[in-house]
Structure formats: C-alpha cells, structure tokens
Amino acid sequence: MNMNRRMFFKSMGAATVAAAPISSALANVVSPKKWDQTCEVLVIGAGAAGLFAAVSAKESGAKSVVLLEKAASLFLNSTSLSAGSVNATGTKAQFAAGVEDRGNAAEFAKEVEKTGKGLADPQLVKIFAENSAMALDWLTDHGVVFTPQPNSAFRLKRMHGCDKHTGAQYVDVLFQNAKKIGVDIKLNTKVVELITNTEANEVLGVKAESKGKPLYVRATKGVVIATGGFCGDVNMIDKFILDFRGALTFASANSEGQGLKMAEKIGAASTHMNFAAVYGYGVPMSKDKNNRKGWIFRGHVMNLYGPITVGPDGKRFVNDDLGATSISQAMSHLGFKKVFQVATEAQLLDFMKNDPIQVIGWDQNTFKEELEEQKVFVVKADTIAELAKKMGLPADQLEATVKRYNQFVKNGKDEDFGRKYMKGTFEKGPFYGFIGQPIAGISLGGLKVNKDLQVLDVYDQPIKHLYAAGEAIGGIHGGSYIGGNSVGSSLTLGMVAGKKAAASK
C-alpha cells in the first residue's frame, strides 16, 4: 500500500501511542505562540562541524547566525578530545612541504571509498574530497600550522597534523573567528526539539532549554544539526554496534546521539548505524569493569615504525600496517578480546621522536612514566620469552612468530601478510609489549543526507530547511574508518552545510 508522509504521521500517532515515546514527540512538535528569537541560520552543536557551519554561513551572507551548545564549555566535544589529525588533498600545507597533490581529489575519494569497503556514500565522499583543501586552507590562513604526515590508506601524505597536536586548536580558532564576525553563541543551551510544519515537511526552528527555561528560536533559512555522534553513550554502542558490545569508549560524554534522536522524531532517516570507528588499541582508564571509559593508544601509528601485532595465541593475524579500526575488525572476526604489540627499543624511540602523541589524552611525559612504571598497559623484558610471560602469551609461539618475522625482514618480503613497513628485526632486547582492547571513538552511522547535506526523511525526501554535518551524519566513512577522516570531514562538510543553509530560500 502506498502511503504519503501525512498518512504516515497519522498512522504513527494512532498505532503507537502506548509504546513509543517517538509518537508523543511527533504530536507535540508545534510552533510556539511567540518565538523568543529569530535568525536566518541556526546551528546546533559547537564542535568542528558546528563552528565551521556557523562561520561559513555568516561568511556566505547570512545576516544572523545563532549557535546553541548544551555544554558549559566549547572544549568538551570529541573534536577537542582528538589528536587533531585531519585528511585532505591539495592543501597549501602540502604544497609548502613539497607534496604535490593538487588535482587529485578523485584519487583521494577512491582511497576513502576503498578503506570504507565500498560502503561509503560516493556523493558525500566526493564533496569531502573536493572541498577538503578549502577547509584546511581556511584554517591555515587563520594561523594553524599543518604538517603533512603518512597514512597507509593514502598514496601521498594526505593526513595533516596541527602544531598544537589537538583538535581543540580548531575549536579555538573557529570560536574566536565566529565571535569576531558576529555569530551569536549560547552555551548551556540544550536543544530538545525541532519545531516543524509537518504538512510542508519543513523545519521552522527549535525548542531549547536555557537556565531552566524554554527558549524558542526561529530559523528562516535553515537549521544545521552538528551535535556529534553517539559513542559517548555505551548503551547505544551495545544497541547498534553489535560486533563490539561491551567495548570501551573514548568519545565525549556529550556524544549521546542527541541530534539523531531529535531528527528521527520528525521522520528523518538514519543510515550505517551498525558501523563505528572502534580502535583495536584501547586502554582502560579504570580497573572497574563498569567504568567503560578509556584512552586510545596510537598503536596503529607505532606499527609504521616496525613493531608487530599478535593475538592471544602469540601469532600475527593481520597486516600490521593497517589502521586501528581494521585491526579491531579482524579481532572481532577472530573473537579476540585483546591485542598485543611487540616493539624493540629502537622502534619505540623512533615512534616517540617522530610522533608527539602516543596515547590520545596523555602528553608524552605521561607516556614516558608508563614506560618506566608499567602500571597500565606496558610491559618490558630483555627476551621475547620473558615478554610473552608478562603479557600472558604462549612463549614458544611468540618466539616462533618473531623468528619467522625476522627472516621476512632479512629477505625484504612479508610472506604472510605483505606488510610494507618492516623496520628492524627482533633479535636484541630490551623489548616492549603493549596490551590493548577494542575502544569505540567515533560512530560512523547517523542521519541520512543528500549531496546538499539536507537531512532526508524515511521516503528519501529532503526535509526543508534541515541540514546536518559532522559525526551526526552517516555514510561518509562507509564500513570502516581512516584516522583523520572524522575531524577532516567534519570541518569540510560543516563548512559546506553552512554555505548551503545560508543560500536556502
């Protein structure tokens, strides 16, 4: 039976009153008698995507832009907690570093789609690739110093690190510029509902709560949802990311799927909800199993300096050069709850010399303390057998694994997995072992959007005046994740969403 949108909402209200909070929300989303404030563009969320959307909208001609953030600080989001790695192609920073990457957006897009196992939305990836340089160059022009870095997913150095080694730098730069150009930023203001004209499939504005009182804000051109993902809510991890139920989380507690839930209540569609960037090298913050917060050890980066990764059986099980999320997927397939890395002292020191961050959330001094004290996830030994014992691995098998791998290094070819970064043999101690477990950092699923970043309803029709960007949307990453793509695509698509909203009629 064919059903139009109006019939759909009527049937929802009639059929699900007893069971569904969603139906009551649909019934209550009505315009207030009086709006407290009116603007042209309204942005929800002040992370990378939200701030860039607000700045971009204002710079694109929107006369009035309001940004609402539920937290008391702009630095409690996932962007600020990140190491600040961003991927882009054709940037000023690349050119300055001698990396000629102009005109390669199509190649960059293919690399992203390949890593996403062919499940990414090609039009979103295309928009990201073609606009990524513009986003990073804007930041470069506003004082951020980027350094191109290698990433095994890319042919060229398309990952960029920033000079302060934290995503909080982007938040600060965007925030300062937003204030300068007149964006009205309201902290401690939580949006609780999208106000709609259901008959016209149109969003009119929002209902928010500020200082215990309701605040109704009208947006005449568009509302941009940039509220982040949902991996800060372990219940949502367990509900949607079925392969990693019980995983640790590194996401901000504010990443609770707020925008997704609000939009779904007015009939918005979601996509890719069963995918997340689950890193293989998680480190628990507490010995309390009920506390699922953790840190991310950048073991996937350390592996580029030569260390190897093994499973609980002491055997290599994957190409060590792969990204952390590919490692975790292999772990899930094999039923591994923990993963183990082995490094020589030379490899470890090379990693620390060239990369300032080893554990996201720690400075390097904290990491050095862990190397000395070995209290959390590091062990040290003079022999491979002793290291295996400390990590709880079968010593004879780990010794056999290392012996076989050493021969690969000498021959210049990894016959088991074809890895590229084989730097040094494991013949002379001391050796370091690192113990990790799956940790969810970024949800890859979220609201379904079109090429203009308009949110689509369950019939694949755009909801008028409703846009979304950043971790709140699904499809940009596909079924797997490349480090640097989350903040990179959030900045880029946030910028594009702001422009689109400002141009809306």
VEXDREN-2710 file (C-alpha; in Angstrom, 1 decimal):
% VEXDREN-2710
k/r/px/py/pz
1/MET/0.0/0.0/0.0
2/ASN/1.3/3.4/-0.9
3/MET/1.5/5.9/2.0
4/ASN/2.3/9.5/1.9
5/ARG/4.0/11.5/4.6
6/ARG/0.8/12.9/6.1
7/MET/-0.7/9.4/6.3
8/PHE/2.5/8.1/7.8
9/PHE/2.4/10.5/10.7
10/LYS/-1.3/9.9/11.3
11/SER/-0.8/6.2/11.5
12/MET/2.2/6.6/13.8
13/GLY/0.1/8.6/16.2
14/ALA/-2.8/6.2/16.1
15/ALA/-0.9/2.9/16.2
16/THR/1.9/3.5/18.7
17/VAL/0.6/5.7/21.4
18/ALA/1.1/3.1/24.2
19/ALA/4.6/2.0/23.3
20/ALA/6.5/4.8/21.6
21/PRO/7.9/8.0/23.1
22/ILE/8.6/8.9/19.4
23/SER/4.8/9.2/18.7
24/SER/4.1/11.5/21.5
25/ALA/7.1/13.7/20.4
26/LEU/5.6/13.9/16.9
27/ALA/2.3/15.0/18.3
28/ASN/3.9/17.7/20.5
29/VAL/6.2/19.4/17.9
30/VAL/4.2/22.5/17.3
31/SER/5.1/26.1/16.8
32/PRO/5.1/28.4/19.9
33/LYS/2.7/31.3/20.1
34/LYS/5.8/33.5/20.2
35/TRP/9.4/32.9/19.2
36/ASP/12.0/34.2/21.6
37/GLN/14.5/34.9/18.9
38/THR/14.6/34.8/15.1
39/CYS/17.7/34.3/12.9
40/GLU/18.5/33.1/9.4
41/VAL/20.7/30.1/10.2
42/LEU/20.7/28.2/13.4
43/VAL/23.4/25.7/14.3
44/ILE/23.1/23.0/17.0
45/GLY/26.5/21.9/18.4
46/ALA/29.8/23.7/18.7
47/GLY/32.4/21.1/17.6
48/ALA/34.4/21.2/14.4
49/ALA/31.3/20.8/12.1
50/GLY/29.1/23.2/14.1
51/LEU/31.5/26.0/14.5
52/PHE/32.6/25.8/10.8
53/ALA/29.0/25.7/9.7
54/ALA/28.2/28.9/11.7
55/VAL/31.3/30.7/10.5
56/SER/30.7/29.6/6.9
57/ALA/27.1/30.6/7.0
58/LYS/28.0/34.1/8.2
59/GLU/30.8/34.4/5.7
60/SER/28.4/33.3/2.9
61/GLY/26.0/36.1/3.6
62/ALA/23.6/35.0/6.3
63/LYS/22.7/38.2/8.2
64/SER/22.2/36.4/11.5
65/VAL/23.6/33.1/12.8
66/VAL/22.9/31.6/16.2
67/LEU/24.8/28.6/17.6
68/LEU/23.4/26.7/20.5
69/GLU/25.7/24.5/22.6
70/LYS/24.4/22.4/25.5
71/ALA/27.8/22.3/27.4
72/ALA/29.2/25.0/29.5
73/SER/32.4/24.9/27.5
74/LEU/33.3/24.6/23.8
75/PHE/36.1/22.1/24.7
76/LEU/34.1/19.1/25.9
77/ASN/33.4/17.7/22.4
78/SER/35.0/14.9/20.5
79/THR/36.9/17.3/18.3
80/SER/38.6/18.8/21.3
81/LEU/39.5/15.3/22.7
82/SER/41.0/14.2/19.4
83/ALA/44.7/14.4/18.4
84/GLY/43.8/16.9/15.6
85/SER/44.7/14.7/12.7
86/VAL/42.8/15.7/9.5
87/ASN/42.9/14.3/6.0
88/ALA/42.7/16.5/2.9
89/THR/44.1/16.7/-0.6
90/GLY/45.6/19.7/-2.5
91/THR/46.3/21.9/0.6
92/LYS/48.6/24.8/1.0
93/ALA/50.4/22.9/3.7
94/GLN/51.2/20.0/1.3
95/PHE/52.5/22.4/-1.3
96/ALA/54.7/24.1/1.2
97/ALA/56.1/20.8/2.3
98/GLY/56.8/19.7/-1.2
99/VAL/53.9/17.3/-1.5
100/GLU/52.3/18.0/-4.9
101/ASP/48.8/16.8/-4.5
102/ARG/46.7/19.4/-6.4
103/GLY/44.1/18.0/-8.8
104/ASN/43.9/14.6/-7.0
105/ALA/40.5/14.8/-5.4
106/ALA/39.2/11.8/-7.4
107/GLU/42.1/9.7/-6.2
108/PHE/41.6/10.7/-2.6
109/ALA/37.9/9.9/-2.9
110/LYS/38.7/6.4/-4.2
111/GLU/41.1/5.8/-1.3
112/VAL/38.4/6.7/1.2
113/GLU/35.9/4.5/-0.5
114/LYS/38.3/1.6/-0.7
115/THR/39.0/1.8/3.0
116/GLY/35.3/2.0/3.7
117/LYS/34.9/-1.3/2.0
118/GLY/32.8/0.2/-0.8
119/LEU/30.0/1.1/1.5
120/ALA/30.5/4.8/1.7
121/ASP/28.1/7.3/0.1
122/PRO/30.1/8.3/-3.1
123/GLN/28.5/11.7/-3.3
124/LEU/29.4/12.6/0.3
125/VAL/33.0/11.3/-0.3
126/LYS/33.2/13.4/-3.4
127/ILE/32.0/16.6/-1.6
128/PHE/34.6/15.9/1.1
129/ALA/37.4/15.3/-1.3
130/GLU/36.7/18.3/-3.5
131/ASN/36.3/20.8/-0.6
132/SER/38.8/19.5/1.9
133/ALA/41.6/21.8/0.8
134/MET/39.3/24.8/1.1
135/ALA/38.5/23.9/4.7
136/LEU/42.1/23.3/5.8
137/ASP/43.4/26.3/3.9
138/TRP/40.9/28.5/5.7
139/LEU/42.5/27.3/9.0
140/THR/46.0/27.8/7.6
141/ASP/45.0/31.4/6.7
142/HIS/43.9/31.8/10.3
143/GLY/47.1/30.7/11.9
144/VAL/47.0/26.9/12.1
145/VAL/50.3/25.3/11.1
146/PHE/49.7/21.9/9.4
147/THR/52.4/19.2/8.8
148/PRO/51.6/16.5/6.1
149/GLN/52.0/13.0/7.5
150/PRO/52.0/9.5/6.1
151/ASN/48.9/7.3/6.4
152/SER/48.8/3.8/4.9
153/ALA/45.4/4.5/3.3
154/PHE/46.9/7.1/1.0
155/ARG/49.4/7.2/-1.7
156/LEU/50.7/10.6/-0.7
157/LYS/50.9/12.4/2.7
158/ARG/47.3/13.4/2.9
159/MET/47.0/13.2/6.7
160/HIS/47.8/16.6/8.4
161/GLY/48.8/17.1/12.0
162/CYS/48.4/20.5/13.6
163/ASP/51.1/22.4/15.5
164/LYS/49.3/22.1/18.9
165/HIS/48.6/18.4/18.4
166/THR/44.9/18.6/19.5
167/GLY/41.6/19.2/17.8
168/ALA/40.9/21.8/20.5
169/GLN/43.0/24.1/18.3
170/TYR/40.4/24.1/15.6
171/VAL/37.6/24.8/18.1
172/ASP/39.5/27.7/19.5
173/VAL/40.4/29.3/16.1
174/LEU/36.8/28.9/14.8
175/PHE/35.3/30.1/18.0
176/GLN/37.4/33.3/18.0
177/ASN/36.6/34.0/14.4
178/ALA/32.9/33.3/15.0
179/LYS/32.7/35.8/17.8
180/LYS/34.6/38.3/15.6
181/ILE/32.2/38.1/12.7
182/GLY/29.1/38.2/14.9
183/VAL/27.8/34.7/15.4
184/ASP/25.5/34.6/18.5
185/ILE/26.9/31.7/20.6
186/LYS/24.8/30.5/23.5
187/LEU/26.4/28.0/25.9
188/ASN/24.5/25.9/28.5
189/THR/21.6/25.8/26.0
190/LYS/20.3/22.4/25.1
191/VAL/18.1/21.9/22.1
192/VAL/15.3/19.4/23.0
193/GLU/13.0/19.6/19.9
194/LEU/12.9/20.5/16.3
195/ILE/9.8/22.6/15.6
196/THR/8.2/21.6/12.3
197/ASN/5.5/22.3/9.8
198/THR/4.7/18.6/9.3
199/GLU/2.4/19.2/6.3
200/ALA/5.1/21.0/4.4
201/ASN/7.9/18.7/5.6
202/GLU/9.7/21.7/6.9
203/VAL/11.7/22.6/10.0
204/LEU/10.9/26.0/11.4
205/GLY/13.2/26.3/14.4
206/VAL/13.9/24.7/17.7
207/LYS/12.8/24.5/21.3
208/ALA/15.8/24.7/23.7
209/GLU/16.3/24.9/27.4
210/SER/18.4/27.6/28.9
211/LYS/18.7/28.4/32.6
212/GLY/15.8/26.1/33.3
213/LYS/13.5/28.0/30.9
214/PRO/12.3/27.1/27.4
215/LEU/13.9/29.1/24.6
216/TYR/12.2/29.1/21.1
217/VAL/14.5/30.1/18.2
218/ARG/13.1/30.5/14.7
219/ALA/15.4/29.9/11.7
220/THR/14.2/31.3/8.4
221/LYS/16.8/29.7/6.2
222/GLY/18.0/26.6/7.9
223/VAL/18.8/24.6/11.0
224/VAL/22.1/22.7/10.9
225/ILE/22.5/19.6/13.2
226/ALA/26.1/19.2/14.3
227/THR/25.6/17.5/17.6
228/GLY/28.2/14.8/17.1
229/GLY/27.9/11.0/17.3
230/PHE/26.6/8.6/19.9
231/CYS/29.6/6.6/21.1
232/GLY/29.6/8.6/24.4
233/ASP/26.5/6.5/25.3
234/VAL/27.6/2.9/26.0
235/ASN/24.0/1.8/25.8
236/MET/23.8/3.0/22.2
237/ILE/27.1/1.2/21.4
238/ASP/25.7/-2.0/22.7
239/LYS/22.4/-1.5/20.9
240/PHE/23.8/-0.7/17.4
241/ILE/27.5/-1.7/17.3
242/LEU/26.7/-5.4/17.8
243/ASP/30.2/-6.7/17.0
244/PHE/31.7/-4.6/19.8
245/ARG/29.2/-4.9/22.6
246/GLY/31.0/-4.1/25.9
247/ALA/33.7/-2.1/24.2
248/LEU/35.4/0.8/25.9
249/THR/34.6/4.3/24.8
250/PHE/36.8/7.3/24.2
251/ALA/34.0/9.6/23.0
252/SER/32.9/12.7/24.9
253/ALA/30.1/12.1/27.3
254/ASN/28.2/14.7/25.3
255/SER/28.2/12.4/22.2
256/GLU/24.9/10.9/23.1
257/GLY/23.1/11.0/19.7
258/GLN/21.1/14.0/20.6
259/GLY/20.6/15.3/17.1
260/LEU/19.9/11.9/15.6
261/LYS/17.2/11.3/18.2
262/MET/15.6/14.7/17.6
263/ALA/15.6/14.3/13.8
264/GLU/14.2/10.8/13.9
265/LYS/11.3/12.0/15.9
266/ILE/10.2/14.2/13.0
267/GLY/10.6/11.4/10.5
268/ALA/14.3/11.7/9.5
269/ALA/16.1/8.6/8.2
270/SER/19.4/7.2/9.5
271/THR/22.0/5.1/7.8
272/HIS/25.1/3.0/8.6
273/MET/24.1/2.7/12.2
274/ASN/25.9/-0.6/12.8
275/PHE/29.3/0.9/12.0
276/ALA/31.7/2.7/14.3
277/ALA/35.4/3.6/14.4
278/VAL/36.4/1.0/17.0
279/TYR/40.1/1.1/17.6
280/GLY/42.0/-2.0/18.4
281/TYR/44.4/-0.4/20.9
282/GLY/42.2/0.8/23.7
283/VAL/43.5/1.3/27.3
284/PRO/41.0/1.3/30.2
285/MET/41.0/4.3/32.5
286/SER/39.9/2.2/35.4
287/LYS/40.2/-1.4/36.7
288/ASP/36.4/-1.1/37.4
289/LYS/34.7/-3.1/34.6
290/ASN/31.6/-1.0/35.0
291/ASN/33.7/2.1/34.0
292/ARG/34.0/1.8/30.2
293/LYS/35.9/5.0/29.6
294/GLY/39.3/4.5/28.0
295/TRP/42.2/6.1/26.2
296/ILE/43.4/5.3/22.6
297/PHE/47.0/4.1/22.3
298/ARG/48.1/5.0/18.7
299/GLY/49.5/1.5/18.2
300/HIS/48.5/1.6/14.5
301/VAL/50.9/4.6/14.1
302/MET/53.6/2.9/16.1
303/ASN/53.4/-0.1/13.8
304/LEU/54.6/2.1/10.9
305/TYR/58.0/2.2/12.7
306/GLY/58.3/-1.6/12.6
307/PRO/56.6/-3.2/15.6
308/ILE/54.3/-6.3/15.1
309/THR/50.8/-7.1/16.3
310/VAL/49.8/-10.5/17.6
311/GLY/46.7/-12.1/19.0
312/PRO/46.2/-14.0/22.4
313/ASP/47.7/-17.1/20.7
314/GLY/51.0/-15.3/20.0
315/LYS/50.5/-15.3/16.3
316/ARG/50.3/-12.5/13.8
317/PHE/46.8/-12.3/12.4
318/VAL/46.7/-9.2/10.2
319/ASN/48.8/-6.8/8.1
320/ASP/50.4/-4.7/10.9
321/ASP/50.3/-1.6/8.7
322/LEU/46.5/-1.4/8.7
323/GLY/44.6/1.2/10.5
324/ALA/43.4/0.7/14.1
325/THR/39.8/0.1/13.0
326/SER/40.9/-2.6/10.6
327/ILE/42.8/-4.3/13.4
328/SER/39.7/-4.2/15.6
329/GLN/37.5/-5.7/12.8
330/ALA/40.0/-8.6/12.4
331/MET/39.9/-9.0/16.2
332/SER/36.1/-9.2/16.2
333/HIS/36.1/-11.7/13.3
334/LEU/38.5/-14.0/15.3
335/GLY/36.9/-13.4/18.7
336/PHE/39.9/-11.7/20.2
337/LYS/39.2/-9.6/23.2
338/LYS/42.7/-8.3/23.5
339/VAL/45.6/-7.5/21.1
340/PHE/49.3/-7.4/21.8
341/GLN/52.1/-5.4/20.2
342/VAL/55.8/-6.1/20.4
343/ALA/58.4/-3.3/19.8
344/THR/62.1/-3.0/20.0
345/GLU/63.5/-0.1/21.9
346/ALA/64.8/1.4/18.7
347/GLN/61.3/1.2/17.1
348/LEU/59.7/2.7/20.1
349/LEU/62.1/5.6/20.3
350/ASP/61.7/6.3/16.6
351/PHE/57.9/6.5/17.1
352/MET/58.3/8.8/20.0
353/LYS/60.7/11.0/18.2
354/ASN/58.6/11.5/15.1
355/ASP/55.1/11.5/16.7
356/PRO/54.4/13.7/19.7
357/ILE/51.3/11.8/20.8
358/GLN/51.4/8.1/21.8
359/VAL/48.2/7.9/23.8
360/ILE/45.3/10.3/23.0
361/GLY/44.5/12.0/26.2
362/TRP/48.1/11.8/27.6
363/ASP/51.1/14.0/27.0
364/GLN/54.4/12.4/26.1
365/ASN/55.7/12.7/29.7
366/THR/52.8/10.7/31.0
367/PHE/53.6/8.0/28.4
368/LYS/57.3/8.0/29.5
369/GLU/56.1/7.4/33.1
370/GLU/54.1/4.4/31.9
371/LEU/57.2/3.0/30.1
372/GLU/59.1/3.3/33.3
373/GLU/56.5/2.2/35.8
374/GLN/54.5/-0.3/33.6
375/LYS/51.3/0.1/35.6
376/VAL/48.6/0.3/32.9
377/PHE/49.2/-1.4/29.6
378/VAL/53.0/-1.6/29.0
379/VAL/55.4/-4.4/29.9
380/LYS/59.2/-4.6/29.3
381/ALA/61.6/-7.6/29.1
382/ASP/65.0/-8.5/27.9
383/THR/63.9/-11.5/26.0
384/ILE/60.9/-12.4/23.9
385/ALA/60.1/-15.4/26.1
386/GLU/60.0/-13.2/29.2
387/LEU/57.9/-10.6/27.4
388/ALA/55.4/-13.3/26.4
389/LYS/55.1/-14.4/30.0
390/LYS/54.4/-10.9/31.2
391/MET/51.8/-10.4/28.5
392/GLY/50.1/-13.7/29.2
393/LEU/51.1/-15.2/25.8
394/PRO/52.5/-18.7/25.0
395/ALA/56.2/-18.1/24.9
396/ASP/57.1/-20.8/22.4
397/GLN/54.6/-19.5/19.9
398/LEU/55.6/-15.8/20.3
399/GLU/59.3/-16.9/19.8
400/ALA/58.3/-18.8/16.7
401/THR/56.3/-15.8/15.4
402/VAL/59.2/-13.5/15.9
403/LYS/61.8/-15.9/14.4
404/ARG/59.7/-16.2/11.2
405/TYR/59.1/-12.5/11.0
406/ASN/62.8/-11.7/11.5
407/GLN/63.5/-13.8/8.4
408/PHE/60.9/-11.8/6.4
409/VAL/62.7/-8.6/7.4
410/LYS/66.0/-10.0/6.2
411/ASN/64.5/-11.2/3.0
412/GLY/62.7/-7.9/2.4
413/LYS/59.3/-9.5/2.0
414/ASP/56.4/-10.3/4.4
415/GLU/55.2/-13.6/3.0
416/ASP/52.3/-13.9/5.4
417/PHE/50.5/-10.5/5.2
418/GLY/52.5/-8.4/2.7
419/ARG/53.2/-5.5/5.1
420/LYS/55.2/-2.6/3.9
421/TYR/56.8/-1.0/7.0
422/MET/59.3/-3.7/8.1
423/LYS/61.8/-1.7/10.0
424/GLY/64.2/-3.8/12.0
425/THR/64.4/-7.3/13.4
426/PHE/63.5/-8.5/16.9
427/GLU/66.9/-10.0/18.0
428/LYS/68.2/-7.8/20.7
429/GLY/66.4/-6.6/23.8
430/PRO/65.0/-4.8/25.6
431/PHE/61.6/-5.4/24.1
432/TYR/58.4/-3.6/25.0
433/GLY/54.9/-5.1/25.0
434/PHE/51.6/-3.1/24.7
435/ILE/48.3/-4.6/25.6
436/GLY/45.1/-3.2/24.0
437/GLN/41.4/-3.9/23.6
438/PRO/38.6/-2.5/21.4
439/ILE/37.6/1.1/22.1
440/ALA/34.8/3.0/20.3
441/GLY/35.8/6.5/19.4
442/ILE/33.5/7.6/16.5
443/SER/30.1/6.5/15.3
444/LEU/30.1/6.1/11.6
445/GLY/26.3/5.9/11.3
446/GLY/23.9/8.8/11.7
447/LEU/21.4/10.9/9.8
448/LYS/21.0/10.3/6.1
449/VAL/21.7/13.4/4.0
450/ASN/21.8/14.2/0.2
451/LYS/24.5/16.0/-1.8
452/ASP/23.4/19.4/-0.4
453/LEU/23.6/18.0/3.2
454/GLN/19.9/18.2/3.6
455/VAL/18.5/15.7/6.0
456/LEU/16.3/13.1/4.3
457/ASP/13.1/11.6/5.6
458/VAL/12.2/8.0/5.6
459/TYR/11.0/8.4/2.0
460/ASP/14.4/9.8/0.9
461/GLN/12.8/13.2/0.5
462/PRO/14.7/16.3/1.9
463/ILE/13.3/17.9/5.0
464/LYS/13.1/21.5/4.1
465/HIS/15.5/23.8/6.0
466/LEU/17.2/21.0/7.9
467/TYR/20.8/20.2/7.3
468/ALA/23.4/18.1/9.1
469/ALA/27.2/17.6/9.2
470/GLY/30.0/16.0/11.2
471/GLU/29.6/12.9/13.2
472/ALA/25.8/13.4/13.2
473/ILE/25.6/12.1/9.7
474/GLY/26.1/8.6/8.3
475/GLY/27.7/7.3/5.1
476/ILE/30.8/9.4/4.8
477/HIS/33.1/6.6/6.1
478/GLY/31.3/3.5/4.9
479/GLY/32.0/0.4/6.8
480/SER/35.5/1.3/8.1
481/TYR/37.4/4.4/9.1
482/ILE/40.6/6.2/8.2
483/GLY/42.2/8.1/11.1
484/GLY/41.9/11.8/10.3
485/ASN/38.7/11.5/8.3
486/SER/36.3/12.2/11.1
487/VAL/37.6/15.7/12.1
488/GLY/38.6/16.3/8.4
489/SER/35.2/15.6/7.0
490/SER/33.5/17.4/10.0
491/LEU/35.4/20.6/9.2
492/THR/34.8/20.2/5.5
493/LEU/31.2/19.2/5.5
494/GLY/30.4/21.7/8.3
495/MET/31.8/24.4/6.0
496/VAL/29.6/23.2/3.1
497/ALA/26.5/22.8/5.2
498/GLY/26.8/26.4/6.5
499/LYS/27.1/27.7/2.9
500/LYS/24.1/25.6/1.8
501/ALA/21.9/26.8/4.7
502/ALA/22.9/30.4/4.1
503/ALA/21.8/30.1/0.4
504/SER/18.5/28.4/1.3
505/LYS/15.2/30.1/0.4
END
